[in-house]
C-alpha cells in the first residue's frame, strides 16, 4: 500500500529554495543528489518533509499550510517575508483564525495560519 512520503516542489534552482524552506521551517538538508537536481529537507532527527527537484516550475492547485501560535502570527509573517516570501493578499480573519496567503521565492503558494 502506498504511504505519504513528502511534498516535492519542482523548481529551476534547488539551492535558494532549500535555503528558504530550511530557514522558514527550521529544517536541515538530509540528501542532495546529482549536485543539486534533488534535495530532501527534514527535521534534525531525519524525518523527511520537503523534496526539491530541479525542473520546470509548474503552478498547481496544491499548497502548504504552515501553522503558528496566534500571538506570534505577526512576527512569523514578518520573518517569512524577510526570508523571501511575498504576501499575495491581505491578511484575513476566518472563523478558525488568522490566515495569510503567501508565495515562496519561486512563486509556490503557501499559507500561514494561526488557529484559535
FIDO-67594 format. One record per residue: x negated, y negated, z of N, C-alpha, C in turn; residue number from 0. Coordinates in steps of 0.02 Angstrom, whole numbers. Layout:
BEGIN
X,Y,Z,X,Y,Z,X,Y,Z,NUM
...
//
This chain:
BEGIN
-42,59,0,0,0,0,-44,-62,0,0
-24,-111,-39,-62,-174,-42,-55,-211,24,1
-106,-250,40,-104,-292,100,-132,-360,82,2
-113,-409,119,-138,-477,108,-212,-479,127,3
-253,-508,83,-324,-515,97,-342,-587,112,4
-334,-631,63,-349,-702,72,-317,-743,17,5
-317,-807,25,-293,-853,-27,-354,-871,-69,6
-346,-866,-135,-401,-884,-181,-382,-946,-219,7
-429,-994,-221,-419,-1056,-257,-467,-1057,-316,8
-440,-1066,-377,-482,-1073,-436,-506,-1145,-439,9
-570,-1154,-454,-600,-1220,-453,-658,-1223,-502,10
-669,-1280,-535,-726,-1286,-579,-793,-1285,-542,11
-793,-1304,-478,-856,-1308,-440,-843,-1286,-368,12
-867,-1227,-351,-854,-1199,-285,-890,-1234,-228,13
-947,-1265,-242,-988,-1294,-188,-952,-1351,-151,14
-927,-1403,-185,-893,-1455,-146,-828,-1431,-115,15
-795,-1384,-147,-733,-1358,-118,-748,-1317,-55,16
-803,-1279,-56,-823,-1242,4,-838,-1290,61,17
-874,-1344,46,-890,-1393,97,-827,-1424,126,18
-779,-1442,83,-717,-1472,107,-679,-1425,152,19
-665,-1363,129,-624,-1318,169,-660,-1294,232,20
-725,-1286,230,-762,-1269,291,-754,-1324,343,21
-762,-1386,322,-755,-1442,369,-683,-1451,392,22
-635,-1444,346,-565,-1455,363,-539,-1403,412,23
-560,-1340,405,-533,-1287,446,-583,-1253,492,24
-642,-1283,499,-695,-1255,541,-710,-1183,521,25
-718,-1172,456,-735,-1106,430,-809,-1104,414,26
-833,-1044,401,-903,-1034,381,-903,-994,316,27
-958,-1000,279,-965,-962,218,-984,-890,236,28
-945,-842,213,-957,-772,227,-991,-736,169,29
-974,-755,108,-1001,-722,49,-1013,-773,-6,30
-1063,-760,-48,-1074,-800,-107,-1104,-753,-159,31
-1072,-747,-217,-1095,-703,-270,-1108,-741,-334,32
-1153,-715,-375,-1169,-746,-439,-1183,-821,-431,33
-1226,-838,-387,-1246,-907,-369,-1187,-943,-337,34
-1137,-961,-376,-1079,-997,-348,-1013,-979,-382,35
-1011,-922,-417,-950,-902,-451,-895,-882,-402,36
-913,-851,-347,-865,-826,-299,-890,-840,-229,37
-850,-874,-189,-869,-891,-120,-810,-872,-75,38
-826,-840,-19,-774,-823,30,-789,-861,94,39
-738,-894,120,-743,-931,182,-702,-895,235,40
-725,-899,297,-688,-866,350,-708,-891,418,41
-685,-856,468,-699,-875,537,-769,-852,557,42
-795,-879,610,-862,-862,633,-868,-788,650,43
-812,-756,668,-815,-684,683,-803,-640,621,44
-802,-670,561,-800,-632,500,-732,-620,468,45
-680,-651,493,-614,-642,463,-608,-685,400,46
-595,-653,344,-589,-687,279,-526,-729,278,47
-531,-791,253,-474,-836,250,-461,-865,180,48
-513,-893,148,-505,-926,84,-559,-902,36,49
-538,-885,-25,-586,-870,-78,-587,-927,-128,50
-646,-943,-152,-654,-994,-204,-685,-960,-264,51
-652,-966,-321,-676,-933,-381,-687,-985,-436,52
-749,-987,-461,-764,-1036,-514,-725,-1016,-576,53
-690,-1064,-603,-649,-1053,-662,-605,-1113,-675,54
-562,-1105,-723,-517,-1159,-741,-468,-1173,-685,55
-462,-1236,-666,-414,-1256,-614,-345,-1252,-644,56
-301,-1216,-611,-232,-1208,-634,-186,-1229,-579,57
-148,-1281,-590,-99,-1302,-541,-43,-1251,-537,58
-16,-1241,-478,37,-1192,-470,85,-1212,-416,59
130,-1168,-401,181,-1182,-352,163,-1158,-282,60
100,-1141,-270,79,-1117,-205,38,-1170,-171,61
47,-1177,-106,6,-1224,-68,-5,-1196,2,62
-55,-1222,35,-70,-1203,104,-34,-1250,152,63
-11,-1224,208,15,-1265,262,-34,-1261,320,64
-60,-1318,340,-103,-1323,399,-62,-1350,456,65
-74,-1327,516,-36,-1349,574,-82,-1382,624,66
-56,-1431,660,-93,-1463,714,-43,-1482,769,67
-70,-1500,826,-28,-1521,881,4,-1589,865,68
66,-1601,886,99,-1664,871,59,-1726,893,69
27,-1723,951,-10,-1782,974,-76,-1793,937,70
-97,-1745,897,-158,-1753,858,-147,-1763,784,71
-84,-1770,764,-67,-1774,693,-103,-1831,657,72
-99,-1891,683,-128,-1949,650,-204,-1942,644,73
-237,-1921,696,-310,-1915,692,-331,-1858,645,74
-292,-1804,643,-309,-1749,598,-297,-1770,525,75
-245,-1807,513,-233,-1832,445,-290,-1877,423,76
-311,-1922,466,-367,-1967,451,-431,-1927,437,77
-443,-1875,477,-503,-1833,469,-503,-1798,401,78
-446,-1770,382,-441,-1736,317,-451,-1784,259,79
-425,-1843,264,-434,-1894,211,-508,-1914,208,80
-540,-1922,265,-612,-1938,265,-654,-1883,233,81
-631,-1821,238,-666,-1765,208,-656,-1761,132,82
-607,-1798,106,-596,-1798,34,-526,-1781,12,83
-482,-1765,59,-412,-1753,41,-379,-1820,23,84
-324,-1815,-14,-287,-1875,-33,-214,-1865,-17,85
-185,-1913,18,-114,-1913,35,-74,-1929,-28,86
-24,-1887,-45,12,-1896,-108,83,-1924,-98,87
106,-1927,-37,171,-1958,-23,171,-1982,49,88
218,-2023,65,222,-2050,133,234,-1993,183,89
202,-1999,241,215,-1951,296,289,-1955,313,90
318,-1897,325,390,-1898,341,403,-1856,404,91
461,-1868,433,483,-1831,492,541,-1786,471,92
533,-1722,485,584,-1672,470,610,-1645,536,93
665,-1607,536,690,-1579,599,638,-1538,637,94
592,-1508,601,541,-1465,633,478,-1504,653,95
471,-1566,631,412,-1606,650,389,-1651,594,96
328,-1677,601,299,-1723,551,262,-1682,498,97
263,-1708,436,229,-1674,381,197,-1725,335,98
137,-1708,312,101,-1748,263,84,-1703,204,99
100,-1726,144,83,-1689,83,18,-1718,56,100
-32,-1674,48,-99,-1694,26,-122,-1651,-32,101
-177,-1672,-62,-213,-1629,-110,-287,-1629,-89,102
-320,-1572,-102,-391,-1566,-87,-431,-1601,-142,103
-497,-1603,-139,-536,-1639,-188,-526,-1615,-260,104
-502,-1554,-269,-489,-1526,-336,-417,-1537,-359,105
-375,-1566,-315,-306,-1578,-333,-257,-1524,-312,106
-281,-1474,-273,-237,-1421,-249,-195,-1447,-191,107
-130,-1437,-193,-87,-1463,-140,-92,-1424,-75,108
-86,-1460,-20,-79,-1429,46,-42,-1478,91,109
-13,-1452,144,25,-1492,191,-7,-1490,260,110
-2,-1545,295,-20,-1547,365,45,-1554,404,111
58,-1506,449,121,-1504,486,107,-1508,561,112
147,-1547,596,145,-1550,669,214,-1529,693,113
219,-1467,714,285,-1440,735,299,-1462,806,114
363,-1477,817,382,-1492,886,417,-1556,896,115
//
